[in-house]
Amino acid sequence: MLDESKIQAAVRLFLEGIGEDAQREGLRETPERVARMCRELFAGMGQSAEPHLRKTFSTENSGLVVEKNIRFYSLCEHHLMPFWGHAHIAYLPDGKVAGLSKLARTVEVYARRPQIQENLCWQIMNAMMETLRPRGVMVVIEAEHMCMSMRGIKKDSSKTITTALGGCFEDDYALQSMALKSLLTE
């Protein structure tokens, strides 16, 4: 559970640590603003995607279902700096499909916590495999990381791409190729 008083105290210490006066006019309310911001940025803490993915519809469709360009924002757990991009999801249903908004909600649950992109990809795929029980799931995430762009190596606009494959996608290279073509083409 989020402890806003600890966040506020930490922000005050941080401001003092960088040599600022935490009581000057522009910063006086910053600890409270940051605590409120944390409620939003870390809203996925302690949440599960299962309630979202349980809302399904029966289908005879056995073809590929693709939801791409799901915009997300997250914070790198190593530097607490933002990374953002798009998640692309493909899955082969096995008698039931999730509402399309539920896939976006699944991405949000896992993106709204301190995170690394590699885990985000796998968490989405695992949640879908466990809850929907499809024949297979592929998740591809493309993201830009401020810890790469703004600090350190300072290579802005570089993108990191990660994939997670479950079920029939793991060994079926033709299916992987078909899904990737659907996911990564405009």
Backbone bond lengths (Angstrom), bond angles and torsions (degrees), N, CA, C in turn:
res aa  C-N    CA-C-N  psi(-1)  N-CA   C-N-CA  omega(-1)  CA-C   N-CA-C  phi
1 M - - - 1.442 - - 1.529 109.13 -
2 L 1.301 115.40 138.75 1.462 122.65 -178.79 1.531 110.48 -67.36
3 D 1.321 117.15 128.66 1.468 122.42 178.57 1.527 107.99 -109.88
4 E 1.329 115.71 94.40 1.463 120.83 -174.88 1.519 112.93 -62.62
5 S 1.327 118.71 -32.79 1.468 119.98 -179.79 1.526 110.73 -66.49
6 K 1.334 117.59 -37.28 1.467 120.54 177.03 1.529 110.82 -68.05
7 I 1.332 116.04 -39.41 1.470 119.78 178.43 1.526 109.65 -62.63
8 Q 1.324 116.73 -45.68 1.461 120.90 -179.56 1.537 111.11 -61.42
9 A 1.319 116.84 -44.18 1.470 120.41 178.78 1.527 110.49 -63.09
10 A 1.333 116.54 -41.02 1.470 120.66 179.92 1.528 111.16 -65.03
11 V 1.311 117.29 -39.89 1.468 121.00 179.68 1.526 109.87 -65.91
12 R 1.316 117.42 -41.39 1.467 120.04 177.15 1.536 109.93 -59.94
13 L 1.333 116.89 -47.15 1.470 121.11 178.37 1.528 111.22 -61.44
14 F 1.310 116.27 -41.02 1.464 121.11 178.95 1.530 110.07 -60.68
15 L 1.319 116.32 -48.40 1.466 120.11 -179.98 1.521 111.06 -59.65
16 E 1.311 116.31 -43.00 1.465 119.88 176.77 1.531 110.68 -65.04
17 G 1.326 116.22 -37.95 1.462 121.25 -179.20 1.517 113.49 -63.67
18 I 1.337 117.45 -30.25 1.473 119.26 178.25 1.524 111.39 -91.37
19 G 1.339 116.27 5.55 1.454 120.34 175.25 1.512 114.72 92.86
20 E 1.322 117.95 13.56 1.469 121.37 179.84 1.521 110.83 -91.10
21 D 1.309 115.56 161.49 1.455 122.97 172.75 1.524 107.03 -96.52
22 A 1.319 117.23 103.75 1.467 121.76 -176.83 1.523 112.64 -63.75
23 Q 1.338 117.60 -11.67 1.461 120.79 -179.36 1.525 113.40 -99.92
24 R 1.341 117.58 -1.56 1.464 116.99 178.62 1.528 109.76 -70.01
25 E 1.320 115.79 157.83 1.461 121.97 -170.08 1.535 113.67 -50.65
26 G 1.296 117.83 -48.73 1.471 120.44 -176.09 1.517 114.60 -69.62
27 L 1.328 116.69 -19.77 1.472 120.26 -176.64 1.524 113.62 -109.18
28 R 1.306 117.58 -11.30 1.471 121.58 -172.32 1.531 111.92 -53.73
29 E 1.324 118.55 -41.47 1.469 121.83 -177.39 1.527 112.73 -98.26
30 T 1.330 116.92 3.17 1.466 120.51 -178.36 1.534 112.87 -59.48
31 P 1.322 120.30 -43.49 1.471 118.44 178.93 1.536 113.06 -56.94
32 E 1.316 117.71 -40.15 1.466 120.87 178.49 1.524 110.75 -68.28
33 R 1.351 116.16 -40.65 1.472 119.46 179.30 1.524 110.62 -63.59
34 V 1.323 116.47 -42.03 1.471 120.20 -179.91 1.530 109.87 -64.92
35 A 1.321 117.81 -40.49 1.477 120.55 178.49 1.529 110.68 -61.69
36 R 1.334 117.24 -42.32 1.471 120.38 177.23 1.517 110.90 -64.95
37 M 1.325 116.54 -40.15 1.456 121.15 178.41 1.535 110.33 -60.99
38 C 1.325 116.39 -40.25 1.467 120.63 -179.10 1.517 111.75 -61.94
39 R 1.334 117.22 -33.69 1.474 119.84 175.73 1.518 110.93 -55.25
40 E 1.321 116.21 -40.19 1.463 121.13 -179.08 1.523 111.61 -79.32
41 L 1.341 116.71 -49.70 1.461 120.41 -175.06 1.522 113.42 -64.45
42 F 1.329 116.90 -28.98 1.461 120.70 -177.55 1.522 111.99 -113.86
43 A 1.321 116.71 28.46 1.460 122.02 -177.88 1.529 112.70 -63.51
44 G 1.312 118.22 -18.34 1.459 120.99 179.95 1.515 114.30 -81.64
45 M 1.327 116.53 -9.10 1.464 120.07 -179.58 1.528 109.48 -60.77
46 G 1.316 116.30 128.88 1.455 121.11 177.89 1.518 114.39 75.25
47 Q 1.321 118.38 1.68 1.464 121.17 178.26 1.516 110.39 -95.16
48 S 1.303 114.81 159.69 1.457 122.54 175.43 1.522 107.94 -124.64
49 A 1.309 116.61 149.49 1.466 120.50 176.56 1.525 111.40 -79.78
50 E 1.317 116.92 -13.51 1.468 120.63 -174.85 1.528 113.92 -53.34
51 P 1.335 120.48 -46.19 1.476 118.53 179.69 1.536 113.19 -58.32
52 H 1.321 116.37 -34.29 1.467 119.70 178.44 1.524 110.86 -71.86
53 L 1.318 116.13 -44.83 1.457 120.51 -174.76 1.533 112.88 -76.36
54 R 1.324 117.77 -14.89 1.474 120.06 178.26 1.522 111.75 -71.27
55 K 1.333 117.44 -19.70 1.470 120.95 178.41 1.536 107.75 -78.98
56 T 1.336 115.45 97.73 1.464 120.60 -174.80 1.526 110.63 -125.17
57 F 1.320 113.71 168.05 1.452 122.34 177.78 1.525 107.85 -131.01
58 S 1.326 116.42 137.89 1.458 120.23 177.52 1.520 109.46 -68.01
59 T 1.326 114.80 145.92 1.459 119.51 179.56 1.518 110.06 -152.26
60 E 1.310 114.80 151.97 1.459 120.27 171.12 1.517 110.02 -97.89
61 N 1.328 115.63 -2.99 1.455 121.40 179.46 1.522 109.43 -63.19
62 S 1.296 115.61 130.43 1.467 118.85 174.52 1.524 110.07 -122.15
63 G 1.341 114.98 10.05 1.458 119.72 179.47 1.522 111.74 -85.90
64 L 1.289 114.09 171.06 1.453 122.59 -177.37 1.529 110.89 -64.41
65 V 1.327 116.61 131.80 1.459 122.88 172.80 1.527 106.27 -109.95
66 V 1.330 115.99 126.68 1.462 121.09 -176.17 1.522 109.56 -125.72
67 E 1.314 115.86 129.59 1.465 122.43 170.56 1.522 105.27 -125.54
68 K 1.328 116.91 115.82 1.460 118.61 -175.94 1.520 111.42 -124.18
69 N 1.322 113.98 167.45 1.459 122.31 179.77 1.528 112.83 60.64
70 I 1.329 116.39 40.69 1.459 120.86 174.21 1.522 106.28 -80.35
71 R 1.311 116.44 105.26 1.470 122.13 -177.12 1.524 109.26 -69.58
72 F 1.329 116.78 136.71 1.458 120.87 176.44 1.524 109.35 -142.13
73 Y 1.331 114.53 160.72 1.458 123.46 174.11 1.522 106.64 -133.16
74 S 1.322 115.97 137.84 1.452 120.15 179.20 1.519 109.00 -145.08
75 L 1.333 116.37 176.36 1.459 122.14 177.18 1.523 108.93 -123.02
76 C 1.316 115.40 127.20 1.458 122.25 177.68 1.522 109.39 -62.06
77 E 1.305 116.49 128.61 1.472 119.31 -178.53 1.520 112.54 -72.33
78 H 1.323 117.80 -14.44 1.463 119.86 -179.72 1.523 112.99 -81.98
79 H 1.349 117.29 -35.64 1.466 121.07 -176.05 1.525 113.21 -125.35
80 L 1.323 117.32 -4.54 1.467 122.94 -172.29 1.525 111.10 53.94
81 M 1.328 114.70 37.85 1.460 120.95 175.07 1.525 108.32 -108.47
82 P 1.322 116.76 151.19 1.465 119.71 -176.53 1.524 113.25 -67.35
83 F 1.311 114.16 147.55 1.464 121.82 160.42 1.517 106.57 -136.10
84 W 1.311 115.72 147.66 1.455 120.74 -174.93 1.513 109.16 -151.39
85 G 1.308 113.53 161.43 1.454 118.73 178.91 1.511 110.76 170.11
86 H 1.337 113.76 -143.69 1.460 120.58 -177.77 1.519 109.72 -130.47
87 A 1.324 114.05 138.45 1.464 120.82 171.48 1.525 106.63 -103.34
88 H 1.314 115.23 139.35 1.461 122.25 178.04 1.525 106.71 -123.49
89 I 1.326 116.54 130.45 1.455 120.91 -176.15 1.521 109.32 -126.32
90 A 1.332 115.88 133.06 1.465 122.42 172.39 1.526 107.20 -128.34
91 Y 1.321 116.47 138.21 1.460 118.38 174.64 1.513 110.73 -149.08
92 L 1.317 114.25 155.94 1.461 122.56 176.53 1.523 107.28 -107.13
93 P 1.341 117.49 109.47 1.453 120.12 -177.09 1.525 111.96 -67.29
94 D 1.306 114.87 159.54 1.463 121.83 175.25 1.524 108.10 -132.92
95 G 1.336 115.30 65.47 1.459 120.65 176.78 1.516 114.88 99.50
96 K 1.347 117.81 -14.67 1.458 119.42 178.14 1.524 110.30 -149.97
97 V 1.344 114.43 148.86 1.462 121.30 177.16 1.518 108.73 -125.13
98 A 1.309 115.67 152.35 1.467 121.73 175.60 1.514 108.63 -89.83
99 G 1.325 115.97 151.85 1.456 119.20 171.47 1.520 108.60 -60.16
100 L 1.302 117.43 142.17 1.466 120.61 -174.62 1.525 112.61 -59.98
101 S 1.328 117.56 -36.07 1.458 119.24 178.54 1.526 111.00 -65.41
102 K 1.322 116.53 -23.64 1.471 119.73 -179.07 1.529 111.12 -69.90
103 L 1.317 117.06 -27.20 1.465 119.75 176.13 1.532 109.43 -69.39
104 A 1.333 116.33 -42.22 1.471 120.21 177.32 1.527 110.51 -64.90
105 R 1.324 117.41 -38.83 1.468 120.36 177.81 1.533 111.09 -64.89
106 T 1.317 116.43 -35.71 1.463 120.62 177.15 1.521 110.45 -62.85
107 V 1.318 117.01 -44.12 1.464 121.16 176.89 1.522 109.53 -58.76
108 E 1.336 117.46 -45.72 1.468 121.59 -178.34 1.524 112.93 -61.96
109 V 1.329 116.97 -41.05 1.469 120.16 -179.24 1.526 110.22 -55.25
110 Y 1.332 116.35 -44.54 1.462 119.41 -175.79 1.524 113.32 -86.24
111 A 1.338 117.75 -25.59 1.467 120.16 179.10 1.524 111.18 -75.15
112 R 1.326 118.11 -27.45 1.468 122.46 -175.55 1.533 111.95 -88.28
113 R 1.332 114.10 57.03 1.470 122.03 175.02 1.521 107.05 -162.91
114 P 1.330 118.61 160.40 1.468 118.26 174.38 1.524 107.65 -57.67
115 Q 1.327 117.42 133.49 1.448 119.10 -162.91 1.518 111.42 -154.81
116 I 1.312 116.43 158.06 1.461 120.89 162.77 1.524 106.65 -118.28
117 Q 1.294 115.59 148.01 1.463 121.14 -174.08 1.521 111.89 -59.12
118 E 1.313 117.02 -39.01 1.462 120.13 -178.31 1.530 110.87 -60.00
119 N 1.334 117.25 -42.70 1.463 120.47 178.92 1.516 111.70 -71.32
120 L 1.320 117.10 -38.35 1.459 121.10 178.98 1.521 110.37 -54.53
121 C 1.308 116.17 -45.89 1.459 122.32 -179.98 1.537 110.87 -58.60
122 W 1.316 116.52 -48.71 1.467 121.77 -177.87 1.521 112.05 -70.18
123 Q 1.318 117.91 -35.93 1.466 119.98 179.20 1.525 111.18 -63.51
124 I 1.321 117.01 -41.76 1.467 121.08 177.91 1.519 109.86 -63.06
125 M 1.333 116.78 -49.09 1.458 120.93 -179.18 1.524 111.23 -61.02
126 N 1.331 117.86 -46.96 1.463 120.84 -179.04 1.524 112.08 -62.72
127 A 1.329 117.30 -41.68 1.467 120.19 178.62 1.524 110.58 -60.11
128 M 1.324 116.25 -42.53 1.461 119.58 179.79 1.522 111.29 -67.74
129 M 1.324 117.77 -43.16 1.467 120.75 179.44 1.531 110.70 -62.38
130 E 1.326 117.34 -43.93 1.463 121.05 -176.03 1.524 112.88 -72.51
131 T 1.335 117.73 -37.58 1.458 120.41 -173.55 1.524 112.53 -91.98
132 L 1.332 117.07 -47.13 1.467 120.18 -178.47 1.529 113.12 -80.71
133 R 1.317 115.75 -28.25 1.468 122.51 -176.01 1.543 111.86 54.25
134 P 1.343 116.40 50.14 1.464 119.42 177.01 1.526 110.01 -76.57
135 R 1.307 116.37 174.73 1.473 119.57 175.97 1.524 110.32 -70.59
136 G 1.336 116.89 -27.47 1.457 119.98 178.30 1.513 111.79 -173.28
137 V 1.348 114.92 158.63 1.467 122.17 179.32 1.524 108.66 -139.23
138 M 1.323 115.64 139.65 1.461 122.22 170.43 1.521 107.56 -127.23
139 V 1.332 115.96 130.13 1.460 121.79 175.72 1.523 107.56 -122.54
140 V 1.318 115.89 130.16 1.461 122.50 175.81 1.525 106.88 -124.52
141 I 1.327 116.04 130.30 1.458 120.34 178.16 1.522 108.85 -122.79
142 E 1.332 115.12 131.16 1.463 123.45 173.49 1.518 106.65 -114.60
143 A 1.333 117.35 126.16 1.458 118.32 -177.19 1.524 111.60 -147.70
144 E 1.324 113.78 153.55 1.458 121.56 171.88 1.519 107.47 -106.89
145 H 1.314 115.58 136.69 1.463 121.94 -175.85 1.525 110.08 -113.93
146 M 1.323 116.37 123.37 1.463 120.34 178.92 1.528 111.79 -64.51
147 C 1.322 118.34 -25.08 1.466 119.55 177.67 1.534 110.33 -69.37
148 M 1.328 117.38 -18.02 1.476 121.78 173.51 1.524 110.98 -94.44
149 S 1.327 116.98 -33.52 1.462 121.78 -172.51 1.525 113.75 -87.66
150 M 1.320 116.82 -41.65 1.458 121.12 -170.56 1.519 113.16 -97.70
151 R 1.304 117.89 -26.37 1.462 121.87 -176.96 1.534 108.10 -134.36
152 G 1.287 116.75 -178.29 1.468 120.28 176.92 1.516 111.82 59.73
153 I 1.303 116.58 -119.87 1.466 123.32 -174.78 1.532 112.34 -71.28
154 K 1.335 118.03 -21.47 1.477 125.00 176.95 1.535 112.35 55.03
155 K 1.301 116.09 55.33 1.470 122.13 177.51 1.521 108.97 -111.63
156 D 1.360 115.08 80.32 1.454 118.21 -177.88 1.521 111.25 -66.84
157 S 1.289 114.75 153.82 1.467 125.37 -179.47 1.525 113.57 73.30
158 S 1.330 118.64 0.26 1.465 117.68 174.97 1.519 108.10 -71.92
159 K 1.305 116.73 144.19 1.455 122.56 -178.31 1.519 109.20 -118.44
160 T 1.325 114.97 142.06 1.455 121.75 173.53 1.520 107.09 -107.25
161 I 1.319 116.64 132.48 1.463 121.72 179.35 1.518 108.11 -118.59
162 T 1.339 115.18 128.03 1.461 120.73 176.93 1.519 108.70 -126.41
163 T 1.336 115.73 154.78 1.461 121.26 178.88 1.526 109.46 -134.33
164 A 1.307 114.57 151.90 1.464 121.78 171.68 1.524 107.00 -137.58
165 L 1.307 116.29 130.90 1.460 122.31 -177.38 1.520 109.59 -121.81
166 G 1.324 116.26 133.55 1.458 120.71 177.25 1.517 110.84 -134.84
167 G 1.324 115.58 152.71 1.462 121.14 177.03 1.513 111.28 65.84
168 C 1.336 116.20 -137.75 1.464 121.31 -174.12 1.529 113.49 -63.52
169 F 1.332 118.22 -16.33 1.463 120.05 178.31 1.528 112.19 -72.29
170 E 1.327 117.13 -21.20 1.466 120.10 -174.95 1.526 113.00 -62.32
171 D 1.322 118.05 -39.70 1.467 120.91 -173.39 1.524 114.41 -118.94
172 D 1.315 118.70 -5.73 1.459 121.73 -176.97 1.526 108.84 -97.16
173 Y 1.326 116.37 94.70 1.463 121.33 -174.49 1.524 112.27 -68.84
174 A 1.325 118.10 -30.86 1.465 120.55 176.47 1.531 109.93 -66.91
175 L 1.318 116.81 -40.71 1.457 121.34 177.45 1.529 110.65 -66.47
176 Q 1.315 117.12 -41.52 1.464 120.98 176.11 1.517 110.42 -57.78
177 S 1.330 115.94 -46.57 1.457 121.19 -178.75 1.524 111.34 -62.45
178 M 1.341 116.83 -44.08 1.463 121.09 179.34 1.532 110.01 -62.57
179 A 1.318 117.15 -44.24 1.463 120.81 -179.14 1.529 110.72 -65.90
180 L 1.321 116.83 -45.59 1.472 119.94 179.31 1.523 111.09 -59.71
181 K 1.314 116.42 -39.86 1.471 119.53 178.43 1.529 110.17 -61.70
182 S 1.323 117.13 -41.73 1.476 121.07 178.62 1.521 111.46 -68.73
183 L 1.322 116.27 -39.01 1.459 120.59 -174.56 1.518 113.32 -74.81
184 L 1.310 117.01 -37.17 1.466 119.25 -168.82 1.524 114.58 -106.30
185 T 1.314 118.35 5.90 1.465 119.69 175.79 1.518 109.26 -103.39
186 E 1.305 115.54 146.19 1.467 120.89 179.29 1.463 107.73 -79.89
